Each structure stands twice: as C-alpha cells, then as structure tokens.
Amino acid sequence: MKLQFAVCDDRAEDSGLISRLCAQWARQAGAELELEVFPSAEAFLFRYAEKKDFDVLLLDVEMTGMDGVELARTVRRDDESVQIVFVTGYDRYIALGYEVSALHYLVKPVKEEKFFEVLTRAVSRLTRNEPFLTLELPGEVLRVPLPEIRYLDVRQNYVTVHAREDYTLKRPLAEFEPALDRRFYRMSRSCIVNLTFVRRVTRTEAELTGGERLPLPRGQYEKLNQAIIRQI
C-alpha cells in the first residue's frame, strides 16, 4: 500500500519526531510511505495548489501565520476524504477539530502507541467501504477511489480518467457510467465531471479546483448548476 502523508509544524524538532514515528509505523504496517514536511500552513498550501494527493495530514494547531485549523478548513473545501490529525501542545482547541471532521486530536508529547493506533485507524478509514472505479490496464488491474477522480474525458476511442494520475483506456465513455455515483455528472458527450471538484461555472466552461477548464456545451449551464445544487 502506497500512502502520502504530510506533516505541518513550525517547530522543526516536533516535525522531526512526528516524521520518525510515521516511518516506524510504516515499517511495522508494511506500508510504502511518502512523507513531506512543511514549516508553515502557507508552505503546505503552495505545494497543495499543484497537486492534491495527500492521504493523511498531521497538523500543528498554533503556528506562525495561518493556524492548523484554518488550514484544515481550506483543505476540506477540496477534499472530504483526506484524514486530518491534529498534533499540538494544547488541548483547548479540541472542539474545533469537529468542524473539519478531524480523525483525532493528539496532545504533545505524543505517545508512540497511541500515535500508531491513530495512523492505523486513519488508513482503515481511507479504505473502508470506499467506492472504486476498476480499470483494466496493461499488465494490471487498478482500483481508483471515486473521490480522487476529477473528471473523465474521451478523445477518439480513448477515455482518460483524471485522478491523482491520469489513466487512458480504449473503452466507450458510457461503460464507465454504471460504476460512478451521484457526485458525477455527464456534462457533454465527451466528458463526465466530479461535481465536488467544480469551483466555478460560466456559460462556456466549468472550472475545477485544480485549475482545469472544461468546455461547457450550449444548453448545459443551467443543467450543470442544478446538478451541483442537487449534489450538495
């Protein structure tokens, strides 16, 4: 299992300890872990704007500049599935964790046993009952979680599934529709979009949170807006 973790803490000694504990947990769990460390919320968001691919966020609360709770709120606007764990020296912010659906709130100094338990639970929540799109690729069968898929589009006889990576298959677009859920909307003959990623809709295009601009056919403006409202 390959996982993407991010640690955001403005104290280098604390982020170093959390990183080492993550590495120890991954070895015990047999997980392939990629971990990135950020000294501020702003540094994290600069990276996050390029690619939204984290599975677990380990956030300090009180940091210089934007605090961890506001950072979590910002991330939640784009990603409902990422697991957020607050790791901080103060317990007075626990109630705020509920606002952003935080998995857990750990108070420093972090106890190894409890930390490992929380990470195991975070990964379990990532995989539990998660709807997938099954893709038959050359030499492998891949399951892509539906919340990660931004959109699917077709060119000639090939469909590309745009998720954390792009996957191109020679299949009709209509064959994918039965495996998708209510968050997906077919906005044209050649494109199905995940409504949770739509940031703005104009008469001519739908702009996604990652910056992609998808052409909107004539007559789809009202229909797409209504689909977004129903999905919410």
C-alpha atoms as an extended CHARMM CRD file, in Angstrom:
* protein
*
       232  EXT
         1         1  MET       CA              0.0000000000        0.0000000000        0.0000000000  PROA      1               0.0000000000
         2         2  LYS       CA              1.4110000000        3.3920000000       -1.0140000000  PROA      2               0.0000000000
         3         3  LEU       CA              0.4420000000        6.3340000000        1.1710000000  PROA      3               0.0000000000
         4         4  GLN       CA              1.0640000000       10.0780000000        1.0530000000  PROA      4               0.0000000000
         5         5  PHE       CA              1.4790000000       11.8210000000        4.4280000000  PROA      5               0.0000000000
         6         6  ALA       CA              2.1000000000       15.4960000000        5.1790000000  PROA      6               0.0000000000
         7         7  VAL       CA              3.4230000000       16.9160000000        8.4510000000  PROA      7               0.0000000000
         8         8  CYS       CA              2.8870000000       20.6330000000        9.0270000000  PROA      8               0.0000000000
         9         9  ASP       CA              4.5260000000       22.0980000000       12.1340000000  PROA      9               0.0000000000
        10        10  ASP       CA              6.6010000000       25.2470000000       12.6190000000  PROA      10              0.0000000000
        11        11  ARG       CA              8.7990000000       23.5790000000       15.2370000000  PROA      11              0.0000000000
        12        12  ALA       CA             11.4800000000       21.5250000000       13.4760000000  PROA      12              0.0000000000
        13        13  GLU       CA             12.0910000000       19.2740000000       16.4900000000  PROA      13              0.0000000000
        14        14  ASP       CA              8.4090000000       18.3540000000       16.6670000000  PROA      14              0.0000000000
        15        15  SER       CA              8.0020000000       17.7430000000       12.9380000000  PROA      15              0.0000000000
        16        16  GLY       CA             11.1730000000       15.6370000000       13.0250000000  PROA      16              0.0000000000
        17        17  LEU       CA              9.7820000000       13.4610000000       15.8120000000  PROA      17              0.0000000000
        18        18  ILE       CA              6.4330000000       13.0170000000       14.0570000000  PROA      18              0.0000000000
        19        19  SER       CA              8.2250000000       12.1060000000       10.8260000000  PROA      19              0.0000000000
        20        20  ARG       CA             10.3170000000        9.4530000000       12.5600000000  PROA      20              0.0000000000
        21        21  LEU       CA              7.2350000000        7.9710000000       14.2090000000  PROA      21              0.0000000000
        22        22  CYS       CA              5.4680000000        7.8510000000       10.8390000000  PROA      22              0.0000000000
        23        23  ALA       CA              8.4200000000        5.9990000000        9.3380000000  PROA      23              0.0000000000
        24        24  GLN       CA              8.4420000000        3.4970000000       12.2010000000  PROA      24              0.0000000000
        25        25  TRP       CA              4.7060000000        2.9280000000       11.8600000000  PROA      25              0.0000000000
        26        26  ALA       CA              5.0390000000        2.3680000000        8.0950000000  PROA      26              0.0000000000
        27        27  ARG       CA              7.7400000000       -0.2580000000        8.5930000000  PROA      27              0.0000000000
        28        28  GLN       CA              5.5860000000       -2.1090000000       11.1110000000  PROA      28              0.0000000000
        29        29  ALA       CA              2.4830000000       -1.8410000000        8.9260000000  PROA      29              0.0000000000
        30        30  GLY       CA              4.2910000000       -2.8910000000        5.7520000000  PROA      30              0.0000000000
        31        31  ALA       CA              3.1670000000        0.3090000000        4.0400000000  PROA      31              0.0000000000
        32        32  GLU       CA              5.0380000000        2.2600000000        1.3810000000  PROA      32              0.0000000000
        33        33  LEU       CA              5.0930000000        5.8040000000        2.7190000000  PROA      33              0.0000000000
        34        34  GLU       CA              5.9440000000        9.0950000000        1.0450000000  PROA      34              0.0000000000
        35        35  LEU       CA              6.1110000000       11.8740000000        3.6160000000  PROA      35              0.0000000000
        36        36  GLU       CA              6.5610000000       15.6090000000        3.1140000000  PROA      36              0.0000000000
        37        37  VAL       CA              7.2670000000       18.1120000000        5.9050000000  PROA      37              0.0000000000
        38        38  PHE       CA              6.1600000000       21.7470000000        5.8340000000  PROA      38              0.0000000000
        39        39  PRO       CA              7.2320000000       24.5050000000        8.2780000000  PROA      39              0.0000000000
        40        40  SER       CA              4.0250000000       26.5230000000        7.8120000000  PROA      40              0.0000000000
        41        41  ALA       CA              0.4740000000       26.3200000000        6.5280000000  PROA      41              0.0000000000
        42        42  GLU       CA              1.4100000000       28.6660000000        3.6980000000  PROA      42              0.0000000000
        43        43  ALA       CA              4.2300000000       26.3680000000        2.5820000000  PROA      43              0.0000000000
        44        44  PHE       CA              1.8450000000       23.4280000000        2.5810000000  PROA      44              0.0000000000
        45        45  LEU       CA             -0.7880000000       25.2790000000        0.5430000000  PROA      45              0.0000000000
        46        46  PHE       CA              1.8200000000       26.3170000000       -2.0400000000  PROA      46              0.0000000000
        47        47  ARG       CA              2.5700000000       22.6240000000       -2.6230000000  PROA      47              0.0000000000
        48        48  TYR       CA             -1.0810000000       21.6100000000       -2.3100000000  PROA      48              0.0000000000
        49        49  ALA       CA             -2.1150000000       24.0020000000       -5.0690000000  PROA      49              0.0000000000
        50        50  GLU       CA             -0.0140000000       21.9760000000       -7.5230000000  PROA      50              0.0000000000
        51        51  LYS       CA             -1.2000000000       18.5140000000       -6.5490000000  PROA      51              0.0000000000
        52        52  LYS       CA             -3.8300000000       17.4100000000       -4.0720000000  PROA      52              0.0000000000
        53        53  ASP       CA             -2.5910000000       13.9010000000       -3.3770000000  PROA      53              0.0000000000
        54        54  PHE       CA             -2.2780000000       13.5140000000        0.3990000000  PROA      54              0.0000000000
        55        55  ASP       CA             -3.9730000000       10.7160000000        2.3230000000  PROA      55              0.0000000000
        56        56  VAL       CA             -3.1780000000       11.8570000000        5.8850000000  PROA      56              0.0000000000
        57        57  LEU       CA             -2.3850000000       15.3320000000        7.2370000000  PROA      57              0.0000000000
        58        58  LEU       CA             -0.6800000000       15.7080000000       10.6290000000  PROA      58              0.0000000000
        59        59  LEU       CA             -1.1580000000       19.3390000000       11.5920000000  PROA      59              0.0000000000
        60        60  ASP       CA              0.0070000000       21.5050000000       14.4510000000  PROA      60              0.0000000000
        61        61  VAL       CA             -2.6680000000       23.9690000000       15.5650000000  PROA      61              0.0000000000
        62        62  GLU       CA             -0.7700000000       27.0460000000       16.7070000000  PROA      62              0.0000000000
        63        63  MET       CA              1.6690000000       28.1370000000       14.0150000000  PROA      63              0.0000000000
        64        64  THR       CA              3.0570000000       31.4400000000       12.8450000000  PROA      64              0.0000000000
        65        65  GLY       CA              0.7330000000       32.8290000000       10.1810000000  PROA      65              0.0000000000
        66        66  MET       CA             -2.2350000000       30.6340000000        9.2810000000  PROA      66              0.0000000000
        67        67  ASP       CA             -3.0440000000       28.1640000000       12.0590000000  PROA      67              0.0000000000
        68        68  GLY       CA             -3.7250000000       24.4620000000       11.6190000000  PROA      68              0.0000000000
        69        69  VAL       CA             -7.4950000000       24.6920000000       11.9890000000  PROA      69              0.0000000000
        70        70  GLU       CA             -7.8200000000       27.2930000000        9.2330000000  PROA      70              0.0000000000
        71        71  LEU       CA             -5.5100000000       25.1790000000        7.0830000000  PROA      71              0.0000000000
        72        72  ALA       CA             -7.7720000000       22.1740000000        7.6560000000  PROA      72              0.0000000000
        73        73  ARG       CA            -10.8260000000       24.2480000000        6.6880000000  PROA      73              0.0000000000
        74        74  THR       CA             -9.0990000000       25.2350000000        3.4440000000  PROA      74              0.0000000000
        75        75  VAL       CA             -8.2250000000       21.6300000000        2.6070000000  PROA      75              0.0000000000
        76        76  ARG       CA            -11.7430000000       20.4130000000        3.4150000000  PROA      76              0.0000000000
        77        77  ARG       CA            -13.1790000000       22.6540000000        0.6980000000  PROA      77              0.0000000000
        78        78  ASP       CA            -11.3920000000       20.4640000000       -1.8660000000  PROA      78              0.0000000000
        79        79  ASP       CA            -11.0600000000       17.0870000000       -0.2030000000  PROA      79              0.0000000000
        80        80  GLU       CA            -13.5290000000       15.3110000000        2.0540000000  PROA      80              0.0000000000
        81        81  SER       CA            -11.6530000000       12.0160000000        2.2010000000  PROA      81              0.0000000000
        82        82  VAL       CA             -8.1990000000       13.1020000000        3.4420000000  PROA      82              0.0000000000
        83        83  GLN       CA             -7.6430000000       12.0990000000        7.0790000000  PROA      83              0.0000000000
        84        84  ILE       CA             -6.7260000000       15.0230000000        9.3430000000  PROA      84              0.0000000000
        85        85  VAL       CA             -4.9530000000       14.5190000000       12.6700000000  PROA      85              0.0000000000
        86        86  PHE       CA             -4.0910000000       17.4690000000       14.9050000000  PROA      86              0.0000000000
        87        87  VAL       CA             -0.8580000000       17.0990000000       16.8810000000  PROA      87              0.0000000000
        88        88  THR       CA             -0.3950000000       20.0250000000       19.2430000000  PROA      88              0.0000000000
        89        89  GLY       CA              0.7320000000       21.0970000000       22.6840000000  PROA      89              0.0000000000
        90        90  TYR       CA             -2.6650000000       22.4990000000       23.6470000000  PROA      90              0.0000000000
        91        91  ASP       CA             -5.9710000000       20.7750000000       24.3480000000  PROA      91              0.0000000000
        92        92  ARG       CA             -8.2020000000       23.8640000000       24.2630000000  PROA      92              0.0000000000
        93        93  TYR       CA             -8.8260000000       23.5400000000       20.5270000000  PROA      93              0.0000000000
        94        94  ILE       CA            -10.3480000000       20.0640000000       20.5850000000  PROA      94              0.0000000000
        95        95  ALA       CA            -13.8500000000       21.3150000000       19.7870000000  PROA      95              0.0000000000
        96        96  LEU       CA            -12.5840000000       22.9920000000       16.6120000000  PROA      96              0.0000000000
        97        97  GLY       CA            -11.4730000000       19.6320000000       15.2820000000  PROA      97              0.0000000000
        98        98  TYR       CA            -15.0980000000       18.6190000000       14.8260000000  PROA      98              0.0000000000
        99        99  GLU       CA            -15.6250000000       21.4890000000       12.3700000000  PROA      99              0.0000000000
       100       100  VAL       CA            -13.2230000000       19.9120000000        9.9030000000  PROA      100             0.0000000000
       101       101  SER       CA            -14.0410000000       16.2470000000       10.5900000000  PROA      101             0.0000000000
       102       102  ALA       CA            -10.6580000000       15.6140000000       12.1540000000  PROA      102             0.0000000000
       103       103  LEU       CA             -9.9550000000       11.9670000000       12.8980000000  PROA      103             0.0000000000
       104       104  HSD       CA             -8.1410000000       12.6280000000       16.1700000000  PROA      104             0.0000000000
       105       105  TYR       CA             -6.5320000000       15.2540000000       18.3710000000  PROA      105             0.0000000000
       106       106  LEU       CA             -3.1940000000       14.2490000000       19.8960000000  PROA      106             0.0000000000
       107       107  VAL       CA             -1.5880000000       16.3530000000       22.6130000000  PROA      107             0.0000000000
       108       108  LYS       CA              2.2060000000       16.6190000000       22.7360000000  PROA      108             0.0000000000
       109       109  PRO       CA              4.3050000000       14.8960000000       23.8860000000  PROA      109             0.0000000000
       110       110  VAL       CA              2.9270000000       12.2000000000       21.6060000000  PROA      110             0.0000000000
       111       111  LYS       CA              2.8730000000        8.6510000000       22.9270000000  PROA      111             0.0000000000
       112       112  GLU       CA              4.1180000000        6.1600000000       20.3460000000  PROA      112             0.0000000000
       113       113  GLU       CA              1.4850000000        3.5100000000       20.9990000000  PROA      113             0.0000000000
       114       114  LYS       CA             -1.3930000000        5.9730000000       20.6950000000  PROA      114             0.0000000000
       115       115  PHE       CA              0.1330000000        7.5980000000       17.6150000000  PROA      115             0.0000000000
       116       116  PHE       CA              0.4580000000        4.2480000000       15.8400000000  PROA      116             0.0000000000
       117       117  GLU       CA             -3.1360000000        3.4110000000       16.7520000000  PROA      117             0.0000000000
       118       118  VAL       CA             -4.3900000000        6.6690000000       15.2220000000  PROA      118             0.0000000000
       119       119  LEU       CA             -2.4310000000        6.1690000000       11.9880000000  PROA      119             0.0000000000
       120       120  THR       CA             -3.7760000000        2.6300000000       11.6510000000  PROA      120             0.0000000000
       121       121  ARG       CA             -7.3090000000        3.9500000000       12.1130000000  PROA      121             0.0000000000
       122       122  ALA       CA             -6.7040000000        6.7000000000        9.5600000000  PROA      122             0.0000000000
       123       123  VAL       CA             -5.6170000000        4.2230000000        6.9070000000  PROA      123             0.0000000000
       124       124  SER       CA             -8.5240000000        1.9410000000        7.7780000000  PROA      124             0.0000000000
       125       125  ARG       CA            -10.9410000000        4.8120000000        7.1820000000  PROA      125             0.0000000000
       126       126  LEU       CA             -9.3130000000        5.5450000000        3.8400000000  PROA      126             0.0000000000
       127       127  THR       CA            -10.0160000000        2.0450000000        2.5690000000  PROA      127             0.0000000000
       128       128  ARG       CA            -13.2700000000        1.1490000000        4.3690000000  PROA      128             0.0000000000
       129       129  ASN       CA            -16.2360000000        0.9290000000        2.0120000000  PROA      129             0.0000000000
       130       130  GLU       CA            -14.5640000000        3.3170000000       -0.3940000000  PROA      130             0.0000000000
       131       131  PRO       CA            -16.2400000000        3.1640000000       -3.8190000000  PROA      131             0.0000000000
       132       132  PHE       CA            -13.7600000000        2.3960000000       -6.5860000000  PROA      132             0.0000000000
       133       133  LEU       CA            -13.5870000000        2.5140000000      -10.3420000000  PROA      133             0.0000000000
       134       134  THR       CA            -11.8690000000       -0.6310000000      -11.5930000000  PROA      134             0.0000000000
       135       135  LEU       CA             -9.5230000000       -0.0720000000      -14.5260000000  PROA      135             0.0000000000
       136       136  GLU       CA             -8.0170000000       -2.8880000000      -16.5710000000  PROA      136             0.0000000000
       137       137  LEU       CA             -4.6250000000       -1.5700000000      -17.6360000000  PROA      137             0.0000000000
       138       138  PRO       CA             -1.8380000000       -3.3880000000      -19.4750000000  PROA      138             0.0000000000
       139       139  GLY       CA             -0.3990000000       -5.8800000000      -17.0220000000  PROA      139             0.0000000000
       140       140  GLU       CA             -2.5040000000       -4.8230000000      -14.0360000000  PROA      140             0.0000000000
       141       141  VAL       CA             -5.9560000000       -4.1670000000      -12.6600000000  PROA      141             0.0000000000
       142       142  LEU       CA             -6.1900000000       -0.8950000000      -10.7420000000  PROA      142             0.0000000000
       143       143  ARG       CA             -8.8920000000        0.3740000000       -8.3870000000  PROA      143             0.0000000000
       144       144  VAL       CA             -9.1680000000        4.1720000000       -8.2920000000  PROA      144             0.0000000000
       145       145  PRO       CA            -11.2360000000        5.6610000000       -5.4210000000  PROA      145             0.0000000000
       146       146  LEU       CA            -14.1300000000        7.6960000000       -6.7960000000  PROA      146             0.0000000000
       147       147  PRO       CA            -13.3900000000       10.7520000000       -4.5880000000  PROA      147             0.0000000000
       148       148  GLU       CA             -9.9990000000       11.0610000000       -6.3010000000  PROA      148             0.0000000000
       149       149  ILE       CA            -11.4340000000       11.2280000000       -9.8380000000  PROA      149             0.0000000000
       150       150  ARG       CA            -11.8220000000       14.8070000000      -11.0730000000  PROA      150             0.0000000000
       151       151  TYR       CA            -13.2740000000       14.0140000000      -14.4760000000  PROA      151             0.0000000000
       152       152  LEU       CA            -13.2640000000       11.5550000000      -17.3840000000  PROA      152             0.0000000000
       153       153  ASP       CA            -12.9870000000       12.6530000000      -20.9830000000  PROA      153             0.0000000000
       154       154  VAL       CA            -12.8240000000       10.9180000000      -24.3400000000  PROA      154             0.0000000000
       155       155  ARG       CA            -10.7570000000       11.5550000000      -27.4400000000  PROA      155             0.0000000000
       156       156  GLN       CA            -11.4110000000        9.3560000000      -30.4250000000  PROA      156             0.0000000000
       157       157  ASN       CA            -11.8480000000        5.8720000000      -28.9100000000  PROA      157             0.0000000000
       158       158  TYR       CA             -9.8130000000        6.5030000000      -25.7480000000  PROA      158             0.0000000000
       159       159  VAL       CA            -11.0830000000        7.5920000000      -22.3380000000  PROA      159             0.0000000000
       160       160  THR       CA             -8.7610000000        9.2660000000      -19.8420000000  PROA      160             0.0000000000
       161       161  VAL       CA             -9.5730000000        9.0510000000      -16.1420000000  PROA      161             0.0000000000
       162       162  HSD       CA             -8.0910000000       12.1030000000      -14.4260000000  PROA      162             0.0000000000
       163       163  ALA       CA             -7.2740000000       11.3430000000      -10.7860000000  PROA      163             0.0000000000
       164       164  ARG       CA             -4.0120000000       11.5520000000       -8.8240000000  PROA      164             0.0000000000
       165       165  GLU       CA             -2.5530000000       10.1870000000      -12.0390000000  PROA      165             0.0000000000
       166       166  ASP       CA             -4.1100000000       10.0310000000      -15.4940000000  PROA      166             0.0000000000
       167       167  TYR       CA             -5.1180000000        6.6430000000      -16.8960000000  PROA      167             0.0000000000
       168       168  THR       CA             -6.0540000000        6.1650000000      -20.5500000000  PROA      168             0.0000000000
       169       169  LEU       CA             -8.0610000000        3.1780000000      -21.7710000000  PROA      169             0.0000000000
       170       170  LYS       CA             -9.6630000000        2.1590000000      -25.0360000000  PROA      170             0.0000000000
       171       171  ARG       CA            -13.2830000000        1.9410000000      -23.8800000000  PROA      171             0.0000000000
       172       172  PRO       CA            -16.5090000000        3.8530000000      -24.5820000000  PROA      172             0.0000000000
       173       173  LEU       CA            -17.2490000000        6.5590000000      -22.0360000000  PROA      173             0.0000000000
       174       174  ALA       CA            -20.7270000000        5.1190000000      -21.4400000000  PROA      174             0.0000000000
       175       175  GLU       CA            -19.2220000000        1.9210000000      -19.9910000000  PROA      175             0.0000000000
       176       176  PHE       CA            -17.8710000000        3.8790000000      -17.0250000000  PROA      176             0.0000000000
       177       177  GLU       CA            -21.1640000000        5.4670000000      -16.0000000000  PROA      177             0.0000000000
       178       178  PRO       CA            -22.7050000000        2.4870000000      -14.1030000000  PROA      178             0.0000000000
       179       179  ALA       CA            -19.6990000000        2.4150000000      -11.7290000000  PROA      179             0.0000000000
       180       180  LEU       CA            -19.9340000000        6.1370000000      -10.8910000000  PROA      180             0.0000000000
       181       181  ASP       CA            -22.1480000000        7.6230000000       -8.1760000000  PROA      181             0.0000000000
       182       182  ARG       CA            -24.2960000000       10.7270000000       -7.7350000000  PROA      182             0.0000000000
       183       183  ARG       CA            -21.3420000000       13.0910000000       -7.4910000000  PROA      183             0.0000000000
       184       184  PHE       CA            -20.6190000000       12.5360000000      -11.2060000000  PROA      184             0.0000000000
       185       185  TYR       CA            -22.4270000000       14.3860000000      -13.9980000000  PROA      185             0.0000000000
       186       186  ARG       CA            -22.1970000000       13.8860000000      -17.7480000000  PROA      186             0.0000000000
       187       187  MET       CA            -21.8220000000       17.4490000000      -18.9680000000  PROA      187             0.0000000000
       188       188  SER       CA            -21.2410000000       16.5640000000      -22.6280000000  PROA      188             0.0000000000
       189       189  ARG       CA            -20.9100000000       13.6200000000      -24.9880000000  PROA      189             0.0000000000
       190       190  SER       CA            -17.2000000000       13.5230000000      -24.2540000000  PROA      190             0.0000000000
       191       191  CYS       CA            -16.8980000000       14.4640000000      -20.5660000000  PROA      191             0.0000000000
       192       192  ILE       CA            -18.1240000000       13.3120000000      -17.1360000000  PROA      192             0.0000000000
       193       193  VAL       CA            -17.1810000000       15.5970000000      -14.2330000000  PROA      193             0.0000000000
       194       194  ASN       CA            -16.9850000000       15.0270000000      -10.4920000000  PROA      194             0.0000000000
       195       195  LEU       CA            -19.2310000000       17.8170000000       -9.1750000000  PROA      195             0.0000000000
       196       196  THR       CA            -17.3000000000       18.0840000000       -5.9070000000  PROA      196             0.0000000000
       197       197  PHE       CA            -14.3310000000       19.4470000000       -7.8620000000  PROA      197             0.0000000000
       198       198  VAL       CA            -16.2750000000       22.1510000000       -9.7300000000  PROA      198             0.0000000000
       199       199  ARG       CA            -15.2640000000       25.5860000000       -8.4460000000  PROA      199             0.0000000000
       200       200  ARG       CA            -16.9630000000       27.8910000000      -10.9320000000  PROA      200             0.0000000000
       201       201  VAL       CA            -19.3820000000       27.5920000000      -13.8480000000  PROA      201             0.0000000000
       202       202  THR       CA            -19.7370000000       30.0710000000      -16.7280000000  PROA      202             0.0000000000
       203       203  ARG       CA            -21.7970000000       29.8710000000      -19.8850000000  PROA      203             0.0000000000
       204       204  THR       CA            -18.8410000000       28.3790000000      -21.7500000000  PROA      204             0.0000000000
       205       205  GLU       CA            -16.8390000000       26.3100000000      -19.2520000000  PROA      205             0.0000000000
       206       206  ALA       CA            -16.6090000000       24.6040000000      -15.8730000000  PROA      206             0.0000000000
       207       207  GLU       CA            -13.5050000000       25.4550000000      -13.8550000000  PROA      207             0.0000000000
       208       208  LEU       CA            -12.2570000000       22.8040000000      -11.4210000000  PROA      208             0.0000000000
       209       209  THR       CA            -10.4650000000       23.3190000000       -8.1200000000  PROA      209             0.0000000000
       210       210  GLY       CA             -7.2160000000       22.1410000000       -9.7030000000  PROA      210             0.0000000000
       211       211  GLY       CA             -7.4290000000       24.8300000000      -12.3860000000  PROA      211             0.0000000000
       212       212  GLU       CA             -8.6700000000       22.6710000000      -15.2770000000  PROA      212             0.0000000000
       213       213  ARG       CA            -11.2090000000       24.3620000000      -17.5620000000  PROA      213             0.0000000000
       214       214  LEU       CA            -13.6910000000       22.0280000000      -19.2320000000  PROA      214             0.0000000000
       215       215  PRO       CA            -15.7080000000       23.2950000000      -22.2370000000  PROA      215             0.0000000000
       216       216  LEU       CA            -19.4270000000       23.5350000000      -21.4860000000  PROA      216             0.0000000000
       217       217  PRO       CA            -21.7760000000       22.8300000000      -24.4090000000  PROA      217             0.0000000000
       218       218  ARG       CA            -24.6280000000       25.1830000000      -25.1930000000  PROA      218             0.0000000000
       219       219  GLY       CA            -27.6580000000       24.4980000000      -23.0300000000  PROA      219             0.0000000000
       220       220  GLN       CA            -25.6860000000       22.8830000000      -20.1850000000  PROA      220             0.0000000000
       221       221  TYR       CA            -25.1570000000       25.9260000000      -17.9620000000  PROA      221             0.0000000000
       222       222  GLU       CA            -28.4480000000       25.6650000000      -16.0470000000  PROA      222             0.0000000000
       223       223  LYS       CA            -28.3950000000       21.8640000000      -16.0210000000  PROA      223             0.0000000000
       224       224  LEU       CA            -24.9030000000       21.7200000000      -14.5310000000  PROA      224             0.0000000000
       225       225  ASN       CA            -25.7700000000       24.2800000000      -11.8660000000  PROA      225             0.0000000000
       226       226  GLN       CA            -28.8860000000       22.3330000000      -10.9280000000  PROA      226             0.0000000000
       227       227  ALA       CA            -26.8390000000       19.1220000000      -10.7180000000  PROA      227             0.0000000000
       228       228  ILE       CA            -24.3800000000       20.8300000000       -8.3450000000  PROA      228             0.0000000000
       229       229  ILE       CA            -27.2470000000       22.0560000000       -6.1550000000  PROA      229             0.0000000000
       230       230  ARG       CA            -28.7980000000       18.5830000000       -6.0130000000  PROA      230             0.0000000000
       231       231  GLN       CA            -25.4530000000       17.0150000000       -5.1690000000  PROA      231             0.0000000000
       232       232  ILE       CA            -24.9120000000       19.4140000000       -2.2780000000  PROA      232             0.0000000000
